[in-house]
Amino acid sequence: MANLKDIRNRIKSVKSIQQVTRAMKMVAAAKLRKSQERMEQSRPYATRLENLIQSLLPDVNRSMLKVLDVREVQRTAFVVVTSDRGLAGSFNSNIIKKAEQEIAEFGKENSELFCIGRKGRDHFKKRDYHIADSFVEFWNELKFEDAIDMGSGIINRFISKKVDEVRVVYNYFRNIGSQEVVVEKLLPVSFDDSNDKKAVDRIYEPSKLEIVQSLIPRHLNIQMWKYLLESFASEQAARMVAMGNATDNAGEIIRDLQLEYNKARQAAITTEMLEIVGGAEALTV
């Protein structure tokens, strides 16, 4: 059995860790509120714009824009959205695992990566994946301009025909306790046409070409912004839950150590009393 000093030191150490995890949970909760508000504000606009483009695509000649060009897929770019920091449960590991599955299915030699977040970049760099570009150290001051800058490099990669398809792997925020890993095709721009839709006789003003050239780039920027907002909110939710669980686990460890301390203290007192009684009996003989 450990001595009393060792147990006291362990209790002190666990309490210090518990204070850190409790503080991290509070910080994550504060960031989650702000990021969730931004995410929920952007969702209606992104959805409405997506539906509008989906209704226009059947009536659009894909030769109007290079981002609409559908060609044989020989090389694919994967945009992997992770975080810069850990301590968020399985948030990063789930993304990386899903990305590796997608890449393995298509072929590592036929794939290249755009890593958003340090965790994904470091993981794939150590394993000699082809990383076309990476983006780190921007989450704390996340701005719409970041999405535009990231998207421009990815889109140029597709337009220059260095890749034939772009897929994005990210965490979709459902609620605080649930984040879903999602794989979406970003380029070429296409939508599900399985639902039969009635043909609509439209009059385009100023012109069909100008409308498409205005809406499609805007849609791509909004999609990149959506990926960042969804991922950031999911990261904070995952970290809040992970730190909450760590705080609770620390409390259980402290209770177990306190019980062990009380037992050790009681055993020490009992041993000391027995020694005193034994010594007194020896003097009376």
N, C-alpha and C positions, 0 to 999 in steps of 0.2 A: 504494500500500500504506500502511495506517495506521501511524503511528509507534508505538514501543514503549510510550510512556506511555498513549496512547489505548487500546491493547489491554489493558494492565494494569488500567486503570480499568474497562473492560468486563468483564473476568474477575472483578474484585472485586464489581461490581454484580450479575452473574449469581449469584455464590456467595451473596451476601446474600439474593437472591430464593429461591435453593434452600433456604437455612436456614428461611425463612418457610414455604415450601410443605411442607417435611419436618415442621415443627412442626404445621402445620394438619392434615396427614395423621394424625399421632399423636393429636391432639385428637379428630378425627373418628372414629378407630378406637376410642378409649375411650368416646365417646358412643354409638357403634354397638353396642358390647357391651351396654350398659345398656338402650338402647332396643329392641334385638332380644329381650332377655330378657322385657321387659314385653309386647312384641307377641306373642311366642310363648305367653306365659302367658294372654293374653286370647283368643286364637284358639279354643281348645276350648270355652270358655264361650259365646262369640258364636255359634259354629256349632251348638252343642247347643240354644241358645235359639231360633235361627232355625229349626231342624228341628222343634222342638216347636210353634212357632207355625204353621209350614207344615202340620203335621198337624191343627191345630185349625181353621184358616181355613175349610175346606170346610163345617164344621159351625157356623159363626158367622154371625150376622146382622150385616151391615156397618153397620146403623144403630145398633149398640151404641156405637160410638166414631166421632168425627168424622174421626180420622186414617185410618179405613178407607173413607171416602167416595170412591167412584170417580165422577168427573164428566167432562164434556167438557172437554178441555184447550184453553184459550184463552190462558192465560198460564203460563209456566214459570219457576221459580226454579232457578238453577244455583249450587251450592256448589262453589267452586273452591279447592282446597287447595294452596297453594304454601308457600314458605319466606320468612323475613324477610331472609335473606342470600343472596348469590350464591356464585360460586366453587364450583359443584357440577355442572359440566358442563352437560348438556342437561336437567337435572332440572326446572327451572322452565319452560324454553321448550317442552318437550314437553307439559306440562300446559296451558299457555296456548294453544298451537296447537290441542290437542284441544278445549278449551273454546270457542275461536272457531269451530271447525268445527260443534260442536253448536249453538251459538247461531245461527250463520248458517243452519243447516238449519231451525231453528224460527222464526227471525225476530228480529232485534235489538230491534224495537219491541215484541215480545210476550214479552220476557225481562227478568229482573232477576237480579242477582248478589249472593251472599253470599261475600265474598272473605276467605279465611282465609290470612293471610300477606301481608307487605308487597309482595312482588314481583308477585303477582297484582293486588292493589289498585292499585298505581301504574300498572301496564300498562293496565288497563281504565279507570281514571280519566282518563288522558291521552287515551283514545280515545272518551270520552263515552258509555260504557256506563252503564246504570242500575244503580247499586250500592245495594242496600237496606241493607246493613250490612257492616262489615269488622272483622276481629279480628287484632291484631298484638301483638308483644312479649310473648308468653306461652310460646314454645317452650322456653326454657331451664328453666322451672319448670312443665313440663306436668303438669296434674293432671286427675283425672276430673271435678272441678267445672267445669273449662273446657269440657269436652264438654257437660255439662248446660246451662251458660249459653248456649253457642252453639246447641244444639239447641232450647232453649225458644223463642228468637226465630224460628228457622226454622219450627218446628211451628206457632207462633201465626200466622205468615204464611199457612200452609196452612189452618188451622182458620177463620181470618177470611175465607177465600175470596178473598184478594187474589192468590193463585196457585192453580192447579189441579193442579200437579205439582211435585215437587222432585227434581232430579237432582244427583248428586255426582260431581265429576271429581277423581280423586286418583291417587297412585302406589301400586300394590300391590307389596309387597316379596316378591320371589321368592328372590333370593340377593344376595350382595354385588355381583356384576357385572351383575345384571339386575333392573330395576324396570319394571313394566308399568303403563301409563296405563289406568285403568279408569273407566268411566262406569256408575254404579248409580242405580236409582230408589229414593229413600228414602221418598217419600210419593206417593200413598197406599200403605199397606202392602199388598203383594200378593206372591205367590210363584208360581213356575212350577208349573202344574197339568197339564203335558203327560204326566207319569207317572201311569198309572192306579193308584189306591190303593184297597184294599178298605175299605169302610165299617166303622167301629169304633163299637160301642155303648159310649158312655162314661157314667159317672156323675160329675157335677161336684160337687165339694165345696170351698168353701161353695156357689158357684153359678157358672154359666157366665159371667155378666156380670162378677162380681167377679174371676174368673180372667183374663178377657180385659183388663179394666181395669187389672189389675196387671202382666200380662206385656207388653202392647204398649208402654206408655211405657218400661218397662225395656229392651225390645228397641231402641227408638229411641235411648236414651241410650248403649247398648252399641255401636250402629252408629256413632254420632258418635265415640265413643272409639276404635273400630277405625280409622276414617278418619285420625284424628290420629296414632295409633301407627304405622300402616302408612306414612304420609307422612313422619313424623319419622325412622323407621329408613331409609327409602329415601333421604332427604336426606343422612343421614350416610354411607351407603354410596356414594352418588354423589359426595359431596365427598371421601371417602377415595380413591376411584379417580381422580378428577380431579387431586387434589393429588399422588398417586403418579405419575401420568403427567407432571405438570408438573415434579416433582423429577427424573424420568428425562430429560426433555427438557432441563432445565437442565444436567444432567451432560453430555449430548451437545454442547450449545453450549460448555460450558467446555472440553471436549476439542478442539473445532474451533478455538476461540480460542487455546488453548495451542499447537496446531500452527501456527497463523498467527503467534503470538508467536515461536516458535522459528525459523520461516522468516525473519521480519523481523530477528530478532536475528542470525541467521547471515549475512543479507545485509548488515547493518550492519557486522559484524566483517570480512567479506570486503572491503567497500568501504574500511574503515579500513586493512586490511592492504595493499590495492592502492595507497592513497595514500602509505603509509609506504614501500613498495617504489619507487614512482614518485619520491618525494622523494629517496630514497637514490641512485637512479640519476642523478638530475639533479645531485647534488653531485659524483658521480664524473666527470662529463663535463668 
